[in-house]
Amino acid sequence: MEKINQMANQSFYVSVCHSIPKVSLHLSKIQTVVSMKLGNYITGSWITGDGEGQTLHNAVTGEPVAQASTKGLDFNAILNYGRHIGNPTLRKMTFPERGRMLRALALHLRDHLEKFYKISYLTGATRADSWIDLEGGIGNLFSYASLRRKFPNEPFCMDGDGMSLGKANTFMGQHILVPKEGVAIHINAFNFPVWACWKK
């Protein structure tokens, strides 16, 4: 989905499907060309909004980098997909299955880490700035994935011990933890873009 070719003349070109436009970076000058809009992975496919949307600019040069738009997106369909397709699928997964899925995602992202650093540079971030967000986010995914070993091979788990509620131990109660139903909306700080999808 993403491709970066390092050029011998100290230029590189970035083309990221549905997310980042074509970029040409030279040591003396940064030139950017808007080639595509940011996409949204919703209802099982990549979808871009209608119209030109909002232009996003290179934080250093002020030149346009990409465009983003939510115009024309069917938010009712998005919520219905989450409630009736996405959420039920996740609720059926066991803790180990979820953990292995997160680990696979973390490994994939780590393989493309240098590409993310180059893209982050366009926002005005230094490598140290990006390290906190990128490698911190990927590290969080690995940490969450490792928690699978602490939970049973079930889509739910016991919360504490059972409690006797009768003198003759003929009646008892047991709390269990189960996945939530519905959809969750995460509102994230614009200057920490990775936190929303990798840490929350």
C-alpha positions as CSV (number, residue, x, y, z in Angstrom):
1,M,0.0,0.0,0.0
2,E,2.9,2.3,0.6
3,K,6.0,2.8,-1.5
4,I,9.2,4.8,-1.0
5,N,12.2,4.7,-3.4
6,Q,15.5,6.3,-2.3
7,M,17.0,8.1,-5.3
8,A,20.7,8.5,-6.0
9,N,20.4,12.3,-6.4
10,Q,19.4,12.6,-2.7
11,S,15.7,12.9,-3.5
12,F,13.0,10.5,-2.5
13,Y,9.4,10.2,-3.6
14,V,6.6,9.1,-1.3
15,S,3.3,7.7,-2.5
16,V,1.0,6.4,0.1
17,C,-2.4,5.0,-1.0
18,H,-5.3,7.0,0.3
19,S,-3.2,8.8,2.8
20,I,-0.2,10.9,1.7
21,P,0.4,12.7,-1.6
22,K,3.5,12.4,-3.8
23,V,6.4,14.2,-2.3
24,S,9.7,15.3,-3.7
25,L,12.4,16.2,-1.1
26,H,15.7,17.9,-2.1
27,L,18.4,19.0,0.4
28,S,18.0,22.6,-0.7
29,K,14.3,22.9,-1.3
30,I,11.1,21.0,-0.4
31,Q,8.5,20.7,-3.2
32,T,5.2,19.1,-2.6
33,V,2.5,18.1,-5.1
34,V,-1.0,17.3,-4.1
35,S,-1.8,14.0,-5.8
36,M,-4.6,12.4,-3.7
37,K,-6.9,13.0,-0.8
38,L,-6.6,11.4,2.6
39,G,-8.9,8.4,2.7
40,N,-11.0,6.9,5.5
41,Y,-11.2,3.2,6.0
42,I,-14.9,2.8,6.8
43,T,-17.5,0.1,6.1
44,G,-14.8,-2.3,5.0
45,S,-13.2,-0.2,2.3
46,W,-11.2,3.0,1.6
47,I,-13.5,6.0,0.9
48,T,-12.6,9.7,0.3
49,G,-14.9,12.6,0.9
50,D,-16.5,14.6,-1.9
51,G,-15.1,17.9,-3.2
52,E,-11.6,19.3,-2.6
53,G,-12.1,19.5,1.2
54,Q,-9.5,21.1,3.4
55,T,-5.9,21.5,2.2
56,L,-3.2,20.4,4.5
57,H,0.1,22.2,4.3
58,N,3.8,21.5,4.8
59,A,4.6,23.0,8.2
60,V,8.0,24.3,7.0
61,T,7.3,25.6,3.5
62,G,3.5,26.2,3.7
63,E,3.1,24.3,0.4
64,P,0.0,22.0,0.0
65,V,0.7,18.4,1.0
66,A,-2.8,16.7,0.9
67,Q,-6.5,17.3,1.0
68,A,-9.0,15.9,3.5
69,S,-12.8,15.9,3.3
70,T,-15.7,14.2,5.1
71,K,-18.3,15.7,2.8
72,G,-20.7,13.1,1.5
73,L,-19.7,10.3,4.0
74,D,-22.8,8.4,5.2
75,F,-22.3,8.6,9.0
76,N,-25.4,6.5,9.7
77,A,-24.0,3.7,7.5
78,I,-20.7,4.0,9.3
79,L,-22.3,3.7,12.7
80,N,-24.5,0.8,11.6
81,Y,-21.5,-1.0,10.2
82,G,-19.7,-0.6,13.5
83,R,-22.7,-1.8,15.5
84,H,-23.8,-4.7,13.4
85,I,-20.6,-6.0,11.6
86,G,-17.4,-4.7,13.2
87,N,-18.4,-4.9,16.9
88,P,-20.0,-8.4,16.7
89,T,-16.9,-9.7,15.0
90,L,-14.6,-8.4,17.6
91,R,-16.8,-9.6,20.5
92,K,-16.5,-13.1,19.2
93,M,-12.7,-13.0,19.3
94,T,-10.9,-14.5,22.3
95,F,-8.2,-12.5,24.2
96,P,-5.3,-14.5,22.6
97,E,-6.8,-13.8,19.1
98,R,-7.1,-10.1,19.8
99,G,-3.5,-10.1,21.2
100,R,-2.1,-11.8,18.1
101,M,-3.9,-9.4,15.9
102,L,-2.4,-6.4,17.7
103,R,1.1,-8.0,17.5
104,A,0.8,-8.6,13.8
105,L,-0.2,-5.0,13.3
106,A,2.7,-3.7,15.5
107,L,5.2,-5.9,13.5
108,H,3.8,-4.5,10.2
109,L,4.0,-0.9,11.3
110,R,7.6,-1.4,12.6
111,D,8.6,-2.7,9.2
112,H,7.6,0.7,7.7
113,L,8.9,2.9,10.5
114,E,11.4,4.9,8.4
115,K,8.6,5.8,6.0
116,F,6.5,7.2,8.8
117,Y,9.5,9.3,10.0
118,K,9.8,10.9,6.5
119,I,6.1,11.6,6.4
120,S,6.1,13.0,10.0
121,Y,9.0,15.3,8.9
122,L,6.5,17.2,6.7
123,T,4.5,18.2,9.8
124,G,7.5,20.1,11.2
125,A,8.4,17.3,13.7
126,T,12.0,16.4,14.4
127,R,13.0,12.8,14.7
128,A,12.9,13.1,18.5
129,D,9.3,14.5,18.3
130,S,8.3,11.7,16.0
131,W,10.0,9.0,18.1
132,I,7.6,9.6,21.0
133,D,4.6,9.3,18.8
134,L,5.6,6.6,16.3
135,E,7.8,4.2,18.3
136,G,5.8,5.0,21.5
137,G,2.6,4.0,19.7
138,I,4.0,0.8,18.2
139,G,5.5,-0.1,21.6
140,N,2.1,0.3,23.1
141,L,0.6,-2.1,20.6
142,F,3.3,-4.7,21.6
143,S,2.5,-4.1,25.2
144,Y,-1.3,-4.5,24.7
145,A,-0.6,-7.7,22.6
146,S,1.4,-9.2,25.5
147,L,-1.5,-8.9,27.9
148,R,-3.2,-11.8,26.0
149,R,-1.1,-14.2,28.2
150,K,-2.8,-13.0,31.3
151,F,-6.4,-13.7,30.1
152,P,-8.2,-17.0,29.3
153,N,-8.8,-18.3,25.8
154,E,-12.3,-16.9,25.8
155,P,-14.1,-13.7,24.7
156,F,-14.8,-13.0,28.4
157,C,-13.0,-13.4,31.7
158,M,-13.9,-13.9,35.4
159,D,-13.7,-10.7,37.5
160,G,-12.5,-12.0,40.9
161,D,-13.7,-15.0,42.8
162,G,-17.3,-16.2,43.2
163,M,-19.1,-14.9,46.3
164,S,-21.5,-16.9,48.4
165,L,-24.8,-15.1,48.9
166,G,-26.5,-17.7,51.1
167,K,-25.7,-19.3,54.4
168,A,-25.8,-22.8,53.0
169,N,-23.8,-21.9,50.0
170,T,-26.7,-22.7,47.8
171,F,-26.7,-19.3,46.1
172,M,-23.7,-17.4,44.8
173,G,-22.7,-14.6,42.5
174,Q,-19.9,-14.1,40.0
175,H,-18.8,-11.0,38.1
176,I,-17.6,-11.4,34.6
177,L,-16.0,-9.0,32.1
178,V,-17.5,-9.0,28.6
179,P,-16.8,-6.8,25.5
180,K,-18.9,-3.7,25.2
181,E,-21.5,-3.4,22.5
182,G,-22.0,-0.5,20.2
183,V,-19.4,1.9,18.8
184,A,-16.8,4.1,20.5
185,I,-15.8,7.6,19.3
186,H,-12.3,8.7,20.2
187,I,-11.6,12.4,20.1
188,N,-7.9,12.9,19.9
189,A,-5.5,15.8,20.0
190,F,-4.5,16.9,16.5
191,N,-0.8,17.1,17.5
192,F,-0.7,13.4,18.6
193,P,-2.3,11.7,15.6
194,V,-0.9,8.2,16.4
195,W,-2.4,8.0,19.9
196,A,-5.9,7.6,18.6
197,C,-5.4,4.5,16.6
198,W,-2.3,2.9,18.2
199,K,-2.7,3.7,21.9
200,K,-6.4,4.0,22.5
